[in-house]
């Protein structure tokens, strides 16, 4: 069976169980993100590229310093790699017919910052059944895709976690792609 790799950045805690805070599969509750509906399901947000995961986490900051990559808890912000089966079924938010099926008439509605709207169409997708999650382009770089998974049963971590620093080439590449400055 073929697999796809996905990535995310978290304040990783090697001593935490996978679904505990700091664990590789921990999903914080809160309902503030694009496709959240915490009263119905939890979402594991991941990116299709390492750079995309870094950008999604840090893009709100214009300048990245060494402190950027240390969480308030003191834990290093860490890039995690996951493997999922290619057999998972994602709702494609970059598909015009799929968008029409959930009454989205303009693709820009996918990346709106109006969370009430995005969470409403996400719940519609979830309630249809048959989908593991949804895939769309990142707000920061349309060539990169992000994925929200509400079914995490086929998600496994792979490769050792990689603590991030301003010196790592993938951090530099992400910063350059979304025009962020790295300061010493």
C-alpha positions as CSV (number, residue, x, y, z in Angstrom):
1,X,0.0,0.0,0.0
2,X,1.4,3.4,-0.9
3,X,1.8,6.2,1.6
4,X,2.0,10.0,1.7
5,X,4.1,12.0,4.0
6,X,2.6,15.0,5.9
7,X,4.2,17.4,8.4
8,X,3.4,19.7,11.3
9,X,5.2,21.8,13.9
10,X,4.5,21.4,17.6
11,X,6.2,21.9,20.9
12,X,7.1,18.2,21.0
13,X,7.6,16.4,24.3
14,X,9.3,13.0,23.9
15,X,8.0,11.9,27.3
16,X,4.3,12.5,26.4
17,X,2.0,9.7,25.1
18,X,1.1,10.3,21.5
19,X,-2.3,11.8,22.3
20,X,-1.2,13.8,25.3
21,X,-0.2,17.5,25.2
22,X,3.2,17.5,23.5
23,X,2.6,14.1,21.9
24,X,2.9,13.6,18.2
25,X,-0.9,13.0,17.7
26,X,-2.2,15.5,20.3
27,X,-5.0,17.7,19.0
28,X,-5.7,20.8,21.1
29,X,-9.4,21.5,21.6
30,X,-10.6,25.0,21.0
31,X,-12.4,25.3,17.8
32,X,-10.6,28.4,16.4
33,X,-9.0,27.0,13.3
34,X,-10.3,26.8,9.7
35,X,-12.2,23.5,9.8
36,X,-12.7,23.0,13.5
37,X,-16.0,21.9,15.0
38,X,-14.8,20.7,18.4
39,X,-18.3,19.8,19.6
40,X,-18.5,17.3,16.7
41,X,-14.9,16.3,15.9
42,X,-11.2,17.1,16.4
43,X,-8.8,18.0,13.6
44,X,-5.2,17.2,13.1
45,X,-3.7,19.9,10.9
46,X,-0.8,18.9,8.7
47,X,0.9,20.2,5.6
48,X,2.0,18.3,2.5
49,X,5.5,19.9,2.7
50,X,7.9,20.6,5.4
51,X,8.1,24.3,4.4
52,X,4.3,24.5,4.4
53,X,4.1,23.2,8.0
54,X,6.7,25.7,9.1
55,X,5.0,28.6,7.3
56,X,1.6,27.7,8.7
57,X,3.1,27.8,12.2
58,X,5.2,30.9,12.0
59,X,4.0,33.1,9.1
60,X,2.2,35.5,11.3
61,X,5.6,36.7,12.5
62,X,7.5,39.0,10.1
63,X,10.9,38.3,11.7
64,X,12.0,34.8,12.8
65,X,14.6,34.7,15.6
66,X,16.0,31.8,17.6
67,X,13.3,32.5,20.3
68,X,10.6,32.0,17.6
69,X,11.4,28.3,17.7
70,X,11.0,27.9,21.5
71,X,7.4,27.5,22.8
72,X,6.2,29.4,25.9
73,X,6.5,26.0,27.7
74,X,10.2,25.9,27.0
75,X,9.9,23.0,24.6
76,X,11.6,23.3,21.2
77,X,9.2,23.8,18.3
78,X,9.7,20.6,16.4
79,X,8.9,19.4,12.9
80,X,7.2,16.1,12.9
81,X,6.7,13.8,9.9
82,X,3.7,11.6,9.5
83,X,2.8,8.8,7.1
84,X,-0.8,8.2,6.0
85,X,-2.1,5.7,3.5
86,X,-2.8,7.1,0.0
87,X,-6.1,5.3,0.4
88,X,-7.5,8.0,2.7
89,X,-10.3,10.1,1.2
90,X,-9.9,13.8,1.3
91,X,-12.5,16.4,0.3
92,X,-10.6,18.5,-2.3
93,X,-11.3,22.2,-1.7
94,X,-9.3,23.0,-4.9
95,X,-11.9,21.3,-7.1
96,X,-14.6,23.5,-8.5
97,X,-17.2,20.8,-8.6
98,X,-16.5,19.8,-5.0
99,X,-16.9,23.4,-3.9
100,X,-20.2,23.8,-5.7
101,X,-21.4,20.6,-3.9
102,X,-21.1,22.5,-0.6
103,X,-22.5,25.8,-2.0
104,X,-19.1,27.6,-2.3
105,X,-19.3,29.7,-5.4
106,X,-15.9,31.4,-5.1
107,X,-12.7,29.6,-4.3
108,X,-11.4,32.5,-2.1
109,X,-14.1,31.5,0.4
110,X,-11.9,28.5,1.3
111,X,-9.1,30.7,2.8
112,X,-11.3,33.4,4.2
113,X,-10.5,34.3,7.8
114,X,-14.2,34.2,8.7
115,X,-14.1,31.0,10.8
116,X,-17.8,30.8,11.2
117,X,-18.1,30.3,7.4
118,X,-15.2,27.9,7.1
119,X,-16.3,25.8,10.0
120,X,-19.9,25.7,8.6
121,X,-18.8,24.2,5.3
122,X,-16.3,21.9,7.1
123,X,-19.1,20.5,9.2
124,X,-21.2,19.9,6.0
125,X,-18.3,17.9,4.6
126,X,-17.9,15.9,7.8
127,X,-21.6,15.1,8.1
128,X,-21.7,13.8,4.6
129,X,-19.4,11.0,5.7
130,X,-16.9,9.2,3.6
131,X,-14.1,11.6,4.1
132,X,-11.0,11.3,6.3
133,X,-10.6,15.1,6.1
134,X,-10.2,18.0,3.7
135,X,-7.3,19.4,1.6
136,X,-6.8,23.0,0.5
137,X,-4.0,25.4,-0.3
138,X,-2.2,27.4,2.4
139,X,-3.1,31.0,2.7
140,X,0.6,31.9,2.7
141,X,1.7,30.0,-0.5
142,X,-1.0,28.7,-2.8
143,X,1.4,26.0,-4.2
144,X,1.5,24.3,-0.8
145,X,-1.4,22.3,0.5
146,X,-2.6,21.7,4.0
147,X,-4.8,18.9,5.2
148,X,-7.2,18.7,8.2
149,X,-7.8,15.2,9.3
150,X,-10.7,14.3,11.5
151,X,-10.0,10.6,11.1
152,X,-6.5,10.0,12.4
153,X,-6.7,6.2,12.5
154,X,-4.2,5.7,9.7
155,X,-1.7,8.4,10.8
156,X,1.7,7.2,12.0
157,X,4.8,9.2,12.8
158,X,7.9,8.5,10.8
159,X,11.5,9.7,11.1
160,X,12.9,11.3,14.3
161,X,11.3,14.6,15.3
162,X,13.4,17.6,14.1
163,X,13.8,20.6,16.5
164,X,13.7,23.8,14.4
165,X,16.3,26.6,14.4
166,X,17.0,29.6,12.2
167,X,20.0,27.7,10.8
168,X,18.1,24.8,9.3
169,X,17.9,25.0,5.5
170,X,14.1,24.1,5.5
171,X,13.4,27.0,7.9
172,X,15.4,29.3,5.6
173,X,13.5,28.0,2.5
174,X,10.1,28.5,4.2
175,X,11.0,32.0,5.3
176,X,12.3,32.9,1.8
177,X,9.1,31.5,0.1
178,X,6.8,33.6,2.2
179,X,9.1,36.6,2.5
180,X,9.9,36.5,6.2
181,X,13.2,37.7,7.7
182,X,15.5,35.5,9.7
183,X,17.4,37.5,12.3
184,X,20.3,36.2,14.4
